[in-house]
Amino acid sequence: MEELISLKEKNILVTGGTTGIGRAFAIRAAKAGANVMIFGREEDALQDALKALKEVAPTGKIYGMNADVGVEDNVMEVFEAVDKYFDRKLDILINNAAIKFETLESGDYDTLQYLVNVNVLGYMTFARFAIDRMQKGGQIINVGSMSATARNPEGTAYVATKEAIRGFSIALSKELNDKHIRVSLIEPGYVGSDFQDDMPREEKINKQEKGEMLMAEDIARTIEFALQQPARANIALMQVLPFMQEI
């Protein structure tokens, strides 16, 4: 039987890798022997994530920094670090950093601009600079959201950004075919990660036990599966829902 592709010694950059889905995947990747770089906006979350990564990969090449995907200077700083620690070679980009947003009426121009900077422009710029550092066989995983399908009215602006990521992922996959760089879009349903910071932990656990909510680890496992497919195959789009969530 053909074995799945290993992540061992792959250079992986995870945006938003200090919490939630990004952190869960970074831990799996580090445990598999990958060289992992993460970043996030909060210092405490960064240090906690780095500690968790080093616990599963005490001799691994693990790097982290504070940065915001919505700030141009920060983006450049991240790739300066990639060039320093990964010798300007990147195998895998996990585009995961995003922020949530309420109704359109709850935002002004500046907050809406920042939403687009993080949830759309952030994905585009990180893909843009990652491609420059990828060889044949590179992979980009864009973590989107089932909001692009559900289109819930309480998250209109957020829905717009996730619709954008869906279109971007499909077009980018076609653009990079000749470079033999694969692009996958993973769209989670309701996930009980740090994204749901207004929900008590006990309520999240209860919903997960009833199949109403996913765990971040469920999506991390899905990302790993997409990365492990042979070069002839590409997981173009995968949607993962809690068992009890309606589409």
Secondary structure, DSSP 4 states (H G I P E B T S, - for coil): -PPPPP-TT-EEEEETTTSHHHHHHHHHHHHTT-EEEEEES-HHHHHHHHHHHHHH-TTS-EEEEE--TTSHHHHHHHHHHHHHHHTT--SEEEE--------GGG--HHHHHHHHIIIIIHHHHHHHHHHTT--TT-EEEEE--THHHH--GGGHHHHHHHHHHHHHHHHHHHHTGGGT-EEEEEEE-SB-SGGGTTS-HHHHHHHHHTTSSB-HHHHHHHHHHHHTS-TT----EEEE--TT---
